[in-house]
Amino acid sequence: MELEVKNLSFGYKNKNILKDVNLKFQPMITALIGPNGAGKSTIIKCISGIEKPKGELFFDGKKIQRSHKEFCSEIISYLPQTSSGDISITVLEAVLLGMINTLSIKVSDEQLDKVRDILCDLGIQGLAEKKLNELSGGQRQIVFLAQAIIKEPKILILDEPLNNLDIHYQFEILNLISRLSNERKIITIIVMHDLNMAAKYAKRVVLINEGEVLANDKPDKVLTTEIIRKVYNVESEISIDDNGILSINFINTSNYAQGGRK
């Protein structure tokens, strides 16, 4: 299973955001990283059908037509950077909405069982009757992940899923995503700002800079002191532990910004 992006370009008002992006994604976690305004979120919006770019998309070698709404609804689950947690619906109802394309006026017992199974799998079965607006930010993010997973997507796309979460929930969310991606053989694409988290959880890292792919490889090949200096304008020290996990220590952190324009 493979998703291929060929010659993807996008812009508006005579400004180029993406320039001939070529990428291939397999069933694993791929992290999209890059500085402010690099075009990371624009890439995933183009793949998800939110934006209409120039270029071609292929899934398992078959070209996806320019109007690929049906493909997106069936194959892709997209979790945006911000999801509304203020609406007064229960967790069970929120996860049910992940199957909106197959829901009818009456929800079947089979659909309810499927929701309960995914809640149990993610360890939040005790929240089923809680309102979304009663949950913490981390709990809501797990609910939205359940909503994205319940339709059994082949491609899972997440735009900065760690935003505004404390460190406990950052690890919990990424552990869940990693497990689900491995167990279900999902092509998982995550926009990330935290380079250490990208190095820990992604099998492949794509570095986007000024709308172009600057590097695309294993974390230790992309996250080097030279590349970090060139792209982020910061000095760093890099080490690898006994498990092969890369760790980055930023030296002149005053020049390093993890937030940014997409």
Rosetta blueprint (number, residue, H / E / L):
1 M L
2 E L
3 L E
4 E E
5 V E
6 K E
7 N E
8 L E
9 S E
10 F E
11 G E
12 Y E
13 K L
14 N L
15 K E
16 N E
17 I E
18 L E
19 K E
20 D E
21 V E
22 N E
23 L E
24 K E
25 F E
26 Q L
27 P L
28 M L
29 I E
30 T E
31 A E
32 L E
33 I E
34 G L
35 P L
36 N L
37 G L
38 A L
39 G L
40 K H
41 S H
42 T H
43 I H
44 I H
45 K H
46 C H
47 I H
48 S H
49 G L
50 I L
51 E L
52 K L
53 P L
54 K E
55 G E
56 E E
57 L E
58 F E
59 F E
60 D L
61 G L
62 K E
63 K E
64 I E
65 Q L
66 R L
67 S L
68 H L
69 K H
70 E H
71 F H
72 C H
73 S H
74 E H
75 I H
76 I E
77 S E
78 Y E
79 L E
80 P L
81 Q L
82 T L
83 S L
84 S L
85 G L
86 D L
87 I L
88 S L
89 I L
90 T E
91 V H
92 L H
93 E H
94 A H
95 V H
96 L H
97 L H
98 G H
99 M H
100 I H
101 N H
102 T H
103 L L
104 S L
105 I L
106 K L
107 V L
108 S L
109 D H
110 E H
111 Q H
112 L H
113 D H
114 K H
115 V H
116 R H
117 D H
118 I H
119 L H
120 C H
121 D H
122 L L
123 G L
124 I L
125 Q H
126 G H
127 L H
128 A L
129 E L
130 K L
131 K E
132 L H
133 N H
134 E H
135 L L
136 S L
137 G H
138 G H
139 Q H
140 R H
141 Q H
142 I H
143 V H
144 F H
145 L H
146 A H
147 Q H
148 A H
149 I H
150 I L
151 K L
152 E L
153 P L
154 K L
155 I E
156 L E
157 I E
158 L E
159 D E
160 E L
161 P L
162 L L
163 N L
164 N L
165 L L
166 D L
167 I H
168 H H
169 Y H
170 Q H
171 F H
172 E H
173 I H
174 L H
175 N H
176 L H
177 I H
178 S H
179 R H
180 L H
181 S H
182 N H
183 E H
184 R H
185 K L
186 I L
187 I E
188 T E
189 I E
190 I E
191 V E
192 M L
193 H L
194 D L
195 L H
196 N H
197 M H
198 A H
199 A H
200 K H
201 Y H
202 A L
203 K L
204 R E
205 V E
206 V E
207 L E
208 I E
209 N E
210 E L
211 G L
212 E E
213 V E
214 L E
215 A E
216 N E
217 D E
218 K L
219 P H
220 D H
221 K H
222 V H
223 L L
224 T L
225 T H
226 E H
227 I H
228 I H
229 R H
230 K H
231 V H
232 Y H
233 N L
234 V L
235 E L
236 S E
237 E E
238 I E
239 S E
240 I E
241 D L
242 D L
243 N L
244 G L
245 I L
246 L E
247 S E
248 I E
249 N E
250 F E
251 I L
252 N L
253 T H
254 S H
255 N H
256 Y L
257 A L
258 Q L
259 G L
260 G L
261 R L
262 K L
